[in-house]
Amino acid sequence: FAAQRHVLTYMEDAVSQLLENREDISQYGIARFFTEYFNSVRQGTHILFREFSFVQATPHNRASFLRTFWRCFRTVGKNGGKYSSICCYLLTAQEYHCLLQLLCPDFPVELTLKAARIVLMDDAMDCLMSFSDFLFAFQIQFYYSEFLESVAAIYQDLLAGKNPNTVIVPTSSSGQHRQRQPPNDCSPLDGVEASLFYQCLESLCDRSKYSCPPSALVKEMLSSAQRLTFYGFLMALAKDQGINRALGALPDKGDLFLDPAMDQELEKLVAQVSGLSISGPTSSSGDTANLPVRNSPRINSPWKPLHHRRKMDAESEGSNEETDSSEN
């Protein structure tokens, strides 16, 4: 159970965070720190602003990152993006990557581009994508990244007429980086035979130590196809709602822009801000010293950024001192 749930990974990270922020933690105790740390792991907020190596360390971390990305930026798709008056909810791959970096500053651009290639052709990488198209493609690419690297190698072996039923070790230089060939509707030999491809995938899932989509769902997905290409397989994975439900990080596509819990929290914040703007008295000279102080609700966040917050607080205090001296 401990290995399956990656308990050791979280214990090591908790101790590392404890040692790194021991000065702050000593003010309220180690027991409270561990309680808040594992509550954040349970809630999925522990991956916020963390390094990519930690974000991808466990399946739970990956699912938490996907869910957080959706909840934070679903309004981008809901309200429209660039050129929304022409074609709603569209952004470029680079713009989606910027959004990912807001949650994980060192998130690799290669993963973003791989997700974009599932939606776009290689010669159309500058085109715009809807939030839903990118999100479901990104989910497959990010959560099953090692599995897809092995699948890419299997696909290339099948194209070459080789026997792919060998142990495949995923590497960063996998065949998934290879450029997709433009489809040829006139050729019946486009891609590989679906039944043989599935047999290889089933064998891969049986021996893989990485996360794989349920083989029964993959079999059902491929049952109606005679031949398929690698990127056709990726697109089918991204669009399959059964696989999406099995992964459990995102809602169905029809409910993608619905998040009642988050909407309720946003309404509370808006109500607080509106109340302050109405009830807060100000003098004729524009003095805001009498404005009531708003206590924003605190959200459990990872301990990694604590030293950044101390730095920001110090800079803020220095800024206030300069302001006070200039006023005097």
BAZA-343190 format. One record per residue (C-alpha): residue in one letter; x, y, z. Coordinates in steps of 0.1 Angstrom, whole numbers, plus 2048, in hexadecimal, padded with zeros to 3 digits. Example, Ala and Ser with C-alpha at 12.3 -4.5 7.8 and 13.67 -1.06 7.14 Angstrom:
<nodes>
A87B7D384ES8897F5847
</nodes>
This chain:
<nodes>
F800800800A81C818809A82D8137E8Q80D8157D4R8048367E4H8288437E3V82784A808L84D84B80AT84E8667EFY83887D804M84A875825E86B87E815D85D89E806A84C8A8827V86D8A383BS87F8B7820Q8668D4823L8688D2848L88E8D6848E88D8F182EN874906841R87B8FC865E87D921871D85A928866I84D906871S85C908894Q84392489CY82590D89CG8338EA89FI83C8CC88AA81B8B9890R8088D6880F81F8D6862F81B8B185BT7F58B585FE7F38D1846Y80C8C182EF7F88A182BN7D78B4829S7E58C680CV7EF8A57FCR7CC898801Q7BD8B77F2G7D58B87D5T7E38DB7DCH8058CE7E6I8128D17C2L80C8F67BFF82C90A7B4R8418EB7B9E85D8DF7A3F8548C9786S8688AB793F84F8AA7B1V8308B279CQ836893787A84387D7A3T8238697AAP802862798H7F08757B3N8068947ADR7FF893788A7DA88F78DS7DB8AC7A7F7EE8C278EL7D58BB772R7B78C2789T7C88E2796F7CF8EE772W7AB8E8768R79D8FA787C7B4918784F7B091E75FR78F910754T782934753V79B93B737G788923721K76692D72FN76A952729G77E950709G7A29556FFK7B59666E3Y79E96E6C5S7809626D9S7699776C4I7749626A6C7799406B5C77293B6DAY7899306F5L7A992D6E1L7CE9306ECT7EF9266DDA80590A6EBQ81E9246F9E80193670BY7F691671BH81A90F725C81A931737L7FB92774AL80C906754Q82B919760L81592E777L80F90E78BC8318FE785P84C91777BD8648FD76CF84A8EA759P85B8DD739V84F8EC719E8558CA708L8378BB719T8218D870FL82B8D46EBK8258AF6EBA8028B56F8A7FD8CF6DDR8088B76C2I7EC8A06CCV7D38BB6C2L7E78CC6A6M7FC8C0689D8228C668BD81F8E0670A8038F2683M8138F66A5D80C91C6A5C7E79176A2L7CE91D6BEM7BE9036D4S79F9026E9F7A48FD70ES7918DC70ED7A58CE6F1F7C68D7701L7BC8CC724F7B28A971BA7D08A4704F7E78B271FQ7D789A739I7E187C724Q80488871CF80C89373FY7FD876753Y80785A73CS82886972FE83E84A735F823833727L820848707E846848702S845822702V8278226EBA83A8386D3A85681F6D2I83E8026CCY82D8156B0Q84E81C69ED8587F76A1L8377EC692L83B804675A85E7F666FG8507D2671K8637CA691N8577B66AFP8507D06CAN84A7B76E6T8697BF6F8V86F7D3718I86F7F870FV880812726P871835721T88B85071AS889875713S89486E6EFS8768576E8G8668536C6Q84A8696D1H85F8876C7R85F87B6A3Q84B88F68BR829883682Q82487A65DP80788B64CP7E9874648N7E2864627D7BE85B624C7C4848604S7DC82F613P7CC811625L7ED80A635D7EE82B649G7F982366CV7FB80167CE7E27E4681A7CD7ED69FS7C97C96ADL7EF7C36ADF7F57E66BBY7DD7DE6D8Q7EE7BC6DFC80F7CF6E4L7FE7E96FAE7EF7CE710S8117BE714L81F7E071DC8057E8737D80A7C6747R82F7CC74DS8317F2751K838801772Y82A823766S80682E765C7F3820747P7CF82573BP7B9807743S7BF7ED728A79A7E4726L79280871DV7AE809703K7A17E96F4E77E7F76F1M78B8176E2L79F8046C7S7857EA6C0S7757FD6A4A796806692Q7A87F1679R7C7806677L7D3825689T7EF83E68CF8028476ABY7F386A6AEG7D185B6A5F7D58456C4L7DE8636D9M7C08776CDA7AA85A6D5L7B88576F8A7B387C6FEK78E87B6F2D78485B704Q76E865722G772842731I797846734N792869742R77A85C75DA792840766L7AE85976AG79786E781A7A889077FL7918A3768P76B8A4763D759899744K75D8B0726G7398BC72AD7408C774EL7628D5748F7588F9750L7448F076ED7538F1791P7398FA7ABA7518F87C8M7699107B8D74D9277ACQ7409297CFE7629337DDL76594E7C2E74395C7C9K74C95F7EEL76C9727E5V7599897CDA74098F7E8Q75B998801V76C9B07E9S74A9C07E0G7429C5805L7639D680BS75F9EE7EEI73C9F77FAS7419F9820G765A05821P764A2B82BT77EA4281BS786A66823S785A8280AS7ABA82809G7ABA5E7FCD7B9A5081DT7B4A2B81DA7C1A25840N79EA1E84DL795A03834P78C9E2845V7A69C7841R79A9A982DN7A498783AS7A797181BP7A194C820R7C2939821I7C791C80AN7DE8FF814S7FD9037FFP81E8F07FDW83A8FA814K8538FE7F8P84B9237F1L84D92E815H87093E811H8639507F2R84795E807R85F96A822K87397B807M85498C7F9D84A99781CA86C9A6822E86A9B9801S8479C5809E8539D382BG8709E581AS8589F4801N841A0081DE85FA1182FE868A23810T845A2F80BD843A3B82FS863A4E82DS859A5F80CE838A6A81CN84AA79839
</nodes>
